[in-house]
Amino acid sequence: MPGLLRGMARTAVVAGTATAVSNRVSRRQGNRWANQQARNAPEPEYAEPAPQRTDTNTKLAQLRELAQLRDSGVLDEAEFELQKSQILNS
């Protein structure tokens, strides 16, 4: 009886080890194939959309409003210039 149990235990250990090794090899190979496919994938044919730019009429309206705020004393000259440069560079 002890010889039978020892043989069964050995078989279980060998089978478990073989399964673990097989799974590891399969996972590694799958990762290699996925990486190879990612490297060989064609570049997308569409271009990234250009950033939204503010049209001239909107910029002019913002500048007029900004000038009114400066003239009414809400903004000082430094704040006005900062905001104006941000509007013109948008």
PATORRO-42189 format. One record per atom (N, C-alpha, C, O): residue in one letter; x, z, y. Coordinates in pm, 1 decimal, always signed. Atoms other than C-alpha are relative to their C-alpha. Layout:
REM residues N
 res       xx       zz       yy
   A        X        Z        Y
...
REM end
This chain:
REM residues 90
 res       xx       zz       yy
   M    +79.2     +0.0   -119.7
   M     +0.0     +0.0     +0.0
   M    +84.7     +0.0   +128.0
   M    +54.2    -76.0   +219.9
   P    -80.0     +1.2   -121.8
   P   +270.6    +81.7   +259.3
   P    +65.9   -134.7    +24.0
   P    +83.4   -173.8   +139.4
   G    -60.2   +131.2    -16.2
   G   +433.5   -256.0   +195.4
   G   -100.0    -99.9    +56.3
   G    -64.3   -187.4   +135.1
   L   +105.2    +88.2    -49.1
   L   +104.0   -430.2   +260.1
   L    -24.6    +23.4   +149.2
   L    -38.9    -72.1   +225.5
   L    +20.7    -32.4   -141.2
   L    +53.7   -247.2   +592.2
   L   +116.8    -48.9    +83.7
   L    +97.6   -102.7   +192.7
   R   -117.6    +45.6    -73.0
   R   +410.3   -323.0   +697.5
   R     -4.6   -151.7    +17.5
   R    +26.5   -201.8   +125.6
   G     +9.9   +145.9     -6.5
   G   +358.2   -693.5   +618.5
   G   -106.6    -45.5    +99.4
   G    -86.9   -141.8   +173.6
   M   +106.6    +33.8    -94.5
   M    +32.0   -702.5   +812.8
   M    +43.0    +28.2   +143.7
   M    +13.9    -50.1   +234.2
   A    -46.3    -34.8   -133.9
   A   +190.2   -528.2  +1111.0
   A   +101.9   -102.7    +48.8
   A    +98.1   -145.2   +164.3
   R   -100.0    +99.9    -37.3
   R   +482.9   -770.1  +1108.3
   R    -67.2   -132.3    +35.8
   R    -30.1   -196.7   +134.0
   T    +72.0   +124.1    -27.1
   T   +245.5  -1066.7  +1092.2
   T    -72.1     +7.7   +134.6
   T    -72.9    -89.3   +210.4
   A    +70.7    -16.9   -126.8
   A    +43.1   -928.1  +1382.6
   A    +97.2     -9.4   +117.6
   A    +65.2    -71.6   +218.9
   V    -99.3     +4.0   -106.8
   V   +356.8   -881.3  +1594.8
   V    +49.1   -142.5    +20.1
   V    +61.3   -188.3   +133.8
   V    -48.1   +137.8    -10.2
   V   +482.3  -1232.3  +1516.2
   V   -107.2    -89.4    +62.2
   V    -77.3   -171.6   +148.8
   A   +108.8    +82.3    -53.5
   A   +142.6  -1388.0  +1588.0
   A    -22.7    +30.0   +148.5
   A    -44.6    -62.2   +227.0
   G    +18.2    -36.2   -140.1
   G   +106.5  -1195.4  +1915.4
   G   +111.8    -54.7    +87.1
   G    +87.2   -103.9   +197.2
   T   -114.0    +53.3    -74.4
   T   +453.7  -1294.7  +2028.2
   T    -11.2   -150.8    +13.6
   T    +13.6   -205.2   +121.2
   A    +13.3   +145.7     -4.1
   A   +392.6  -1658.8  +1939.3
   A   -109.0    -41.3    +98.9
   A    -92.1   -139.3   +171.5
   T   +108.2    +30.5    -93.2
   T    +65.1  -1658.1  +2135.2
   T    +45.4    +20.5   +144.0
   T    +16.6    -61.8   +230.8
   A    -48.0    -27.5   -135.9
   A   +228.7  -1501.4  +2440.2
   A    +97.1   -107.3    +46.8
   A    +89.1   -153.5   +160.6
   V    -97.1   +103.3    -35.7
   V   +514.8  -1751.9  +2434.7
   V    -70.3   -132.8    +24.0
   V    -39.5   -203.1   +120.3
   S    +73.4   +125.0    -14.2
   S   +278.0  -2043.8  +2386.9
   S    -77.6     -4.2   +132.3
   S    -77.7   -105.9   +201.6
   N    +74.6     -5.5   -126.1
   N    +60.7  -1932.6  +2679.3
   N    +93.5    -13.5   +120.5
   N    +61.0    -80.4   +218.6
   R    -95.2     +7.6   -110.9
   R   +364.6  -1889.8  +2901.6
   R    +52.0   -142.1    +17.7
   R    +63.0   -190.8   +130.2
   V    -48.5   +138.0     -7.1
   V   +496.8  -2236.1  +2816.4
   V   -108.5    -91.3    +57.0
   V    -79.1   -177.2   +140.1
   S   +110.4    +82.5    -50.6
   S   +155.3  -2392.8  +2881.1
   S    -19.6    +20.7   +149.1
   S    -40.1    -75.6   +223.0
   R    +17.0    -30.5   -141.5
   R   +124.9  -2216.6  +3216.8
   R   +113.4    -61.1    +83.1
   R    +88.6   -118.4   +189.3
   R   -113.5    +58.8    -71.5
   R   +475.9  -2324.4  +3323.2
   R    -12.9   -151.1    +11.3
   R     +9.5   -208.4   +117.9
   Q    +14.0   +145.1     -1.3
   Q   +412.8  -2684.7  +3225.2
   Q   -112.6    -43.0    +93.0
   Q    -99.4   -142.2   +164.7
   G   +110.1    +30.8    -90.7
   G    +80.6  -2685.5  +3408.3
   G    +41.5    +11.3   +145.3
   G     +3.5    -71.9   +227.8
   N    -49.4    -15.6   -137.6
   N   +250.0  -2555.0  +3723.3
   N    +93.5   -113.9    +37.7
   N    +88.0   -163.6   +150.2
   R    -90.8   +111.8    -28.5
   R   +519.9  -2822.7  +3697.3
   R    -78.5   -127.4    +27.3
   R    -46.6   -200.7   +120.9
   W    +80.6   +120.8    -19.6
   W   +259.6  -3097.9  +3664.7
   W    -74.4     +6.6   +133.5
   W    -83.3    -93.2   +205.1
   A    +72.4    -14.5   -126.7
   A    +60.0  -2960.1  +3957.8
   A    +94.8    -22.5   +118.2
   A    +58.5    -89.2   +215.1
   N    -97.3    +19.4   -108.2
   N   +372.8  -2946.6  +4176.1
   N    +41.1   -146.9    +10.4
   N    +57.8   -199.1   +120.6
   Q    -38.2   +141.2     -1.3
   Q   +468.1  -3300.4  +4074.8
   Q   -112.4    -84.3    +60.8
   Q    -85.6   -176.5   +137.8
   Q   +112.5    +74.4    -56.8
   Q   +120.8  -3428.8  +4159.3
   Q    -10.7    +24.5   +149.8
   Q    -42.8    -67.0   +225.7
   A     +7.0    -30.8   -142.8
   A   +129.8  -3250.3  +4494.8
   A   +108.1    -76.5    +76.6
   A    +83.6   -123.4   +187.7
   R   -108.0    +73.2    -66.3
   R   +464.8  -3412.6  +4579.3
   R    -28.8   -149.3     +6.1
   R    +10.6   -216.3   +101.6
   N    +27.4   +143.2     +7.4
   N   +340.3  -3757.4  +4477.1
   N   -131.6    -39.6    +65.9
   N   -166.8   -157.5    +68.5
   A   +130.0    +29.7    -61.8
   A     +6.6  -3729.7  +4657.4
   A    +21.9    -81.3   +127.5
   A   +112.6    -51.6   +205.2
   P    -15.3    +81.0   -121.5
   P    -38.4  -3993.6  +4928.1
   P    -39.7    +79.6   +123.8
   P   -120.4   +172.2   +116.6
   E    +34.3    -63.5   -127.0
   E    -55.5  -3887.5  +5290.0
   E   -143.4    -38.4    +37.0
   E   -186.6   -149.7     +7.2
   P   +135.6    +35.7    -41.3
   P   -408.1  -3872.1  +5432.3
   P     +4.4   -114.5   +100.9
   P    +95.4   -123.5   +183.4
   E     +1.8   +119.0    -84.1
   E   -505.6  -4192.2  +5608.6
   E    -65.7    +22.8   +135.8
   E    -69.1    -68.5   +218.3
   Y    +64.7    -25.9   -127.5
   Y   -686.6  -4027.2  +5895.9
   Y    +96.5    +76.4    +91.1
   Y   +181.8   +152.0    +44.7
   A    -83.6    -69.3    -98.6
   A   -521.8  -3902.6  +6211.2
   A    -70.7   +126.0    +44.9
   A   -193.6   +133.7    +45.1
   E    +58.6   -122.2    -52.4
   E   -572.6  -3557.0  +6345.9
   E    -69.9    -30.6   +131.7
   E    -19.9   -110.5   +210.8
   P    +68.9    +28.5   -126.1
   P   -825.2  -3554.4  +6628.2
   P    +82.9    +48.9   +117.9
   P   +148.3   +152.9   +111.6
   A    -73.0    -37.7   -121.1
   A   -673.8  -3544.4  +6973.1
   A    -68.0   +121.2    +62.4
   A   -189.8   +135.6    +52.5
   P    +63.1   -115.9    -62.6
   P   -728.0  -3220.6  +7161.9
   P    -96.4    -44.6   +109.1
   P    -73.7   -143.4   +179.0
   Q   +101.7    +33.6   -100.3
   Q  -1033.0  -3223.5  +7383.2
   Q    +59.9    +13.7   +139.4
   Q   +119.8   +116.0   +172.6
   R    -49.3     -2.1   -137.3
   R   -940.2  -3309.3  +7739.1
   R   -120.3     +4.3    +93.3
   R   -224.0    -56.2    +66.2
   T   +105.9    -11.1    -98.8
   T  -1150.9  -3222.5  +8040.0
   T     -0.6   -126.6    +85.0
   T   +104.7   -172.8   +128.9
   D     +6.8   +122.3    -80.6
   D  -1276.5  -3527.1  +8228.7
   D    +23.5    +32.0   +147.8
   D    +17.5   +147.7   +189.3
   T    -38.2    -14.8   -141.2
   T  -1188.3  -3583.5  +8595.1
   T   -109.9    +64.9    +82.3
   T    -81.6   +149.8   +166.8
   N   +110.5    -56.6    -78.4
   N  -1533.1  -3500.2  +8732.8
   N    -12.4   +150.7    -22.2
   N    -38.6   +226.1    +71.5
   T     +7.1   -143.2    +29.4
   T  -1533.7  -3163.5  +8557.7
   T   +113.8    +74.1    +68.6
   T    +94.0   +182.6   +123.3
   K   -114.6    -63.2    -66.1
   K  -1185.2  -3085.3  +8689.4
   K    -23.2    +11.7   +150.7
   K     +6.2   +114.9   +211.1
   L    +26.4     -4.4   -144.1
   L  -1287.5  -3175.2  +9043.5
   L   -101.6   +107.9    +34.2
   L    -85.4   +179.3   +133.2
   A   +101.2   -102.5    -24.3
   A  -1594.1  -2952.3  +9021.6
   A    +60.9   +139.6    -12.2
   A    +30.1   +228.4    +67.3
   Q    -64.3   -130.1    +16.8
   Q  -1382.5  -2663.7  +8892.7
   Q    +91.5    +30.7   +119.0
   Q    +95.6   +143.9   +167.1
   L    -88.8    -20.7   -115.5
   L  -1128.9  -2713.6  +9174.3
   L    -79.1    +33.2   +125.7
   L    -37.6   +118.6   +204.0
   R    +84.0    -30.5   -116.5
   R  -1406.9  -2717.0  +9436.9
   R    -49.3   +145.0     -5.0
   R    -45.8   +217.0    +94.8
   E    +48.4   -136.6    +16.9
   E  -1550.4  -2394.8  +9296.5
   E   +113.5   +100.0    +23.4
   E    +93.3   +204.4    +85.3
   L   -116.3    -85.8    -18.3
   L  -1202.9  -2241.6  +9288.9
   L    +35.8    +12.3   +148.6
   L    +69.6   +120.6   +196.2
   A    -30.1     -1.9   -144.4
   A  -1144.8  -2340.4  +9654.8
   A   -102.0    +84.7    +75.2
   A    -67.0   +154.1   +170.6
   Q   +102.5    -81.7    -64.3
   Q  -1475.3  -2179.4  +9751.8
   Q    +27.9   +148.5    -22.4
   Q     +9.5   +230.4    +67.7
   L    -32.4   -139.6    +28.5
   L  -1370.5  -1857.6  +9580.4
   L   +118.7    +46.2    +84.7
   L   +121.2   +159.8   +132.0
   R   -115.2    -33.2    -84.6
   R  -1039.3  -1865.8  +9768.3
   R    -43.6    +16.7   +145.4
   R     -3.8   +112.0   +212.4
   D    +44.8     -4.2   -138.8
   D  -1210.0  -1938.5 +10100.5
   D    -87.5   +122.7    +28.8
   D    -87.1   +175.2   +140.1
   S    +85.4   -117.0    -20.7
   S  -1456.9  -1654.2 +10049.8
   S    +76.6   +131.1    -18.1
   S    +21.3   +238.3     +6.1
   G    -82.6   -119.9    +12.6
   G  -1171.0  -1410.2  +9976.8
   G     -0.9    +63.5   -137.0
   G    +61.8   +167.7   -156.7
   V     +2.9    -55.3   +135.3
   V  -1244.4  -1351.3  +9609.1
   V   +137.0    -15.6    -66.7
   V   +182.4    +74.0   -137.9
   L   -132.3    +25.9    +54.9
   L   -909.8  -1506.7  +9511.0
   L   +103.2     -4.4   +111.4
   L    +76.1    -55.1   +220.3
   D   -107.4    +17.8    -98.3
   D   -580.1  -1475.4  +9692.9
   D    +73.6   -129.8    -32.4
   D    +40.9   -196.5   -130.6
   E    -67.8   +129.8    +13.5
   E   -341.4  -1770.8  +9727.0
   E    +73.2    -13.7   -133.8
   E    +72.9   -121.6   -192.9
   A    -74.5     +4.3   +127.6
   A   -131.0  -1681.0  +9417.0
   A    -95.2    -23.3   -117.6
   A    -67.2   -104.1   -206.1
   E    +98.8    +18.3   +106.9
   E   -438.2  -1650.7  +9192.7
   E    -57.8   -141.6     +3.9
   E    -79.7   -204.4    -99.7
   F    +52.4   +135.2    -15.7
   F   -572.6  -1975.6  +9333.5
   F    +96.0   -102.9    -59.3
   F    +54.1   -192.0   -133.1
   E    -99.5    +95.7    +49.8
   E   -248.8  -2161.9  +9256.5
   E    +11.5     +6.2   -151.7
   E    +24.8    -97.4   -216.7
   L     -7.8    -15.4   +144.7
   L   -234.5  -2019.8  +8902.7
   L   -118.3    -67.8    -68.2
   L   -100.6   -144.5   -162.8
   Q   +120.1    +59.3    +58.5
   Q   -592.7  -2118.4  +8824.3
   Q     -1.0   -151.6    +19.2
   Q    -41.6   -225.4    -70.6
   K     -4.3   +143.2    -27.8
   K   -545.3  -2459.2  +8986.7
   K    +94.5    -71.2    -97.3
   K    +62.0   -178.0   -149.3
   S    -95.1    +64.3    +93.9
   S   -240.6  -2535.7  +8771.8
   S    -56.6     -2.9   -142.0
   S    -34.8    -99.3   -215.5
   Q    +60.5     -1.0   +133.0
   Q   -430.0  -2432.7  +8457.9
   Q   -106.5   -109.0    -13.1
   Q   -116.3   -175.0   -116.5
   I   +103.9   +103.2     +2.6
   I   -719.4  -2663.0  +8547.3
   I    +63.9   -139.8     -6.6
   I    +20.9   -225.4    -84.0
   L    -63.6   +132.5     -3.9
   L   -490.6  -2956.0  +8625.8
   L    +75.4    -31.7   -128.3
   L    +89.0   -148.9   -163.2
   N    -74.5    +23.2   +124.1
   N   -291.6  -2910.8  +8302.5
   N    -86.2     -2.1   -124.0
   N    -35.4    -23.2   -234.2
   S    +88.6     -0.2   +118.1
   S   -596.3  -2891.3  +8076.1
   S    -42.5   -140.0    -36.9
   S   -116.9   -158.5   -133.2
REM end
